[in-house]
């Protein structure tokens, strides 16, 4: 696989990524920035490990398990953990995230073994989006809204009581998100991500706690670019300076 050698988080994290297909972007960094400290975090659909390794680079996790179904991406995640000095605090599992803690799934990570699950599930619903012709990119980004229940169910099985789920999705799936969380998670916080102050949101960061029944709340969002299309101060603090997305 042809790769590029990239730096994110202001050079705090070095990533080997495929030239074509699924590549890390702002989503993974925003996802990691939205999480508070964890003893054991699991990154579902980890790709080359960006979100999980960003947790370690930010000092926001003691250890991380990266779960990725694509063997080539999982191999890059393993190499990225090693070259950033996190090899001893990172486990890479090549498996279908949706089968974890179920019969026929991978033996690890085990049920109720994490206090944090991060995930960037595929969120381009084929019924609404044109799909990428690249197979790896299509698998990483495309799934029906109904599949979100499967991802949230997997996270619930892996989390211990009062464990925290943090994921990123599209605003048009807000209804499906709340429906999928119902009965499993509560105290849900929704944080919109805006490309500019005068534009609609392009992403939602969702944080929820296993077993809670507290109603959801909509928090103040993050604007990525200013009126001159330059990174906003808030975005720079998160993406370059490794600051938190909000007090978490």
C-alpha positions, 0 to 999 in steps of 0.5 A: 500500500502506497502511504504518506507520512503526515503530522497532526496535532501540531506535530504531536502525532505522526501518521502513516496513511494510504494515499488512496482510500480512507484517510484521517481528517478533522473528524478523528481529532475532534472526536478525541478532543471531545473525550475526558480521561479514560483508563481503557478506551476502545476506538471502533473502526479505528482506521490507521488509529488516528482518534485512539492515538490522539487520545494518548498524544493528548494525555487523555487515556492510559491505554487504548484498543484500536479495532479495525476490520481492514487488515491493511489499515490495522497494520498501519495502526500498529506501525503508527502506535509504534512510531509514536512511542505508544506500542506498550499502551496500545492493542490492535485488533483486526475484527468486525467491530459490530461482532465484538462481545458476541458469539462468533466475534473476536475474543477481545476486547471483552464485554464491559472492559472499557470506560470509554468507547470512541467511534466514527461509524460509517455515516453516508446513507446510500439512500441519500449520498453518492458513494465513493468508487474506492472500495476502502473509502466506501466501506469506511464511510457508507452505511444506512442510518439503521446500522447506527443501532448496531454500532451503538449496541456494540459500544454498549456491550464493551462499556462498563457501567456508567461508561462513556460513548463519544462518536461523530455523525451527520446532523441529518441523522439526529433523529436516528441517533437519539432513537438508537441511544434510547434505552441504552444511553442517557445524559446525551450531549450533542455538540454541532460542528459548523464550517463557518458561523453563517453555515449549517452544521456539518457534523455532530459530536455526541457524548452519552453515558451507559445506563443513564436516563437523563434527557439529551441536551444541545450544547454550544457548537464549534466553528471551524473557520472564520469569515476569511476562511482561516481556522478559528481560534477555537479550531486551532486550539483543538486541531493544532494545540491539542486542546479539549473540544469543550470541558469534558 
